[in-house]
Amino acid sequence: MTALDPADVFRAEAAELLACLETTLLDLGDRPEDRALIDTAFRALHTIKGSGAMFGFEQVAAFTHDFETAFDRVRRGEVPVGHDLVNVSLSAKDYIRGLIEEPEASAPIIGEAILAELEQLLGTTGRPAAAPLAPHPEPVADPIPMVEGGWQIGIAFAPDVLRNGTNPLALLDELRDLGACTIVPRLDALPELPGLDPESLAIGWDVTLRAAVTREAIEDVFLFVRDEMTLTLVPVSPAQPDAAPEPVEAAPGPFAPPTVTAPAAGLAAIASVEAPPVAPPAIAPAAPTAERSPAARRAEERPASSVRVEAERLDELMDRVGELVIAQARLSQLAGLSADPGLKGIAEEIERLSARLRDTTMSIRMVAIGALFGRFRRLIHDLSRDLGKPVEFVTGGEDTELDKTVIERLADPLVHLIRNAIDHGIEAPGRRAAAAKAATGRITLTAEHVGAQVLVSVRDDGAGLDAARIRAKAEEKGLCAPGAVLTDQQVYQFLFAPGFSTAQEISALSGRGVGMDVVKKTIESLRGTIDIATEPGGGTTVALRLPLTLAIIEGLLIRVGEGRYVIPLAAVEECVELPAGERGGRGRDFLNIRGALVPFLRLRSLFGAAGEPELHQKVIIVAAGEARVGLVADQIIGNHQTVIKSLSKLHADVATFSGATILGDGTAALIIDVGRLVSGGGAEGARVYQEVA
């Protein structure tokens, strides 16, 4: 097993912190007086700075230190939060990301310009954008907000603090940044060499800090390790000699949260944490209390609740499970031909275990779509600013889970859909006012489970689609003949044609007709479908129907002629027998299903199957979007765990099938793409599509 590169670990952690910082800054744009948001942003910056210095990302640490220092004025309530401050802070966040991911491509002059703009904004008080925030209240029991002479500091960490990723020397360096320091190590608990554990910390430090700083500034240095240390602080007057810190008694329990006591007569206040001596080899972690910071609770919970695994390993695990499922199908087939009851029992047990392993593995790959939705807040914020269109972003169904591969490939289509919705869909403020609409437009992004599929919808409250204009543009480009009879849904599909655009002029955002083409290709490659609904003056909704996973599905195995095919079980509603009057192929190709007329496709003629059809053919009723269609097959073999294998590049243009699978006897069966089959399965498929559209 290869060891993780510490730099990669930092990049992964920093990516999470930067995502948190971006979300927090965007929230600040809506709630500028929210003190908790300001504290969250500051903690994210503080952690990135400390971790960057620890892992050797000196440029990151230096820039973030300057950013943090400037932002601390906001934290202290000296300057207000406004949209300009949020925008430049987002630019600073982007620059930090660049320093981490591509340090060579990040020009220092850009960082200097960002810091200069940040300083200019923070140096301007009394801006009308927002009222200044109230400063952080000092603890009631702390009558000394600033100590002129300095501090005598005692530091003792828990023995396992090194294993948790903390670098004490980096924290001591941060103390030096506050002012002149004298640091003396405590060696009394250091064991003899034979008993020395290199991963267990057995020394502490006494620090004399000669600087006029607040207690809060010192405590911030140890913000994320306060639950794993003893920290004592004694104010030192300018003429007072250095004194060894004496911790006062605190609540029982190792490494309890810091407590602040009122000063006794003639004595300065002392903030301390009481703990057992550092020498014992193991110290139980403190139980969570209401006083523990959210960051400390998250740090404590993360190792127990999740493990970071490389995506390639998940893909490899899924491949192995797929091979196991194929081997299990082979075993089940052999057991079915055998009279040995022992073999049959083993085959059933392996089938049960492989099914459970398949479900567990697939659940590991499932990711909540909310992580993807969060990325678009920044996109909408920037587009709203650039286009001068106020836009509200509303999301729903963030807990809906999808296969990680689907989510990764869904990002680009959603970017294009959202950009088009803001650029083309939502009107300018003047036009919205003339139409008696709210000045602020709305983009709604939702996800929900529909059977074994996920429906992801992008809706705007703009002007809606103009079918006549789209058709005129399609005729101009030769995509349809003048006068051809087309439904509105068929007209809307022209939007996904390569190079198609109704924009009057090309801009930096749109007009080249590329985006929607990308949307269609990506969604089809995911075996999904696209539906469009629009209301003149009321907006447009683009709905993407996607499979839950791209790896293993439950399928219905059927036979058409001598060939075998798989229909995704999620698309199957019911199975009925083809009426005798329709078996000759000369009927109207409609079935009466409990009073509803359902058109059907004859798969024998569509696939060119040889020989005579079975006497008792079966009809599989499937859902294609909002429509119901029947597929006529010779035989329904039964359910089948289907491991999806991609078709070769030579078969890339075969739109009827989404892939193939290997059956228990080693032969292959094609997987029918129901959506494409109905919409484009030759002349018969086109006819049915027109009937159900």
Order of alpha helices (4+ residues) and beta strands (2+ residues): alpha-alpha-alpha-alpha-alpha-beta-alpha-beta-beta-alpha-beta-beta-beta-alpha-alpha-alpha-beta-alpha-alpha-beta-beta-alpha-alpha-beta-beta-alpha-alpha-alpha-beta-beta-beta-beta-beta-beta-beta-alpha-beta-beta-beta-beta-beta-alpha-alpha
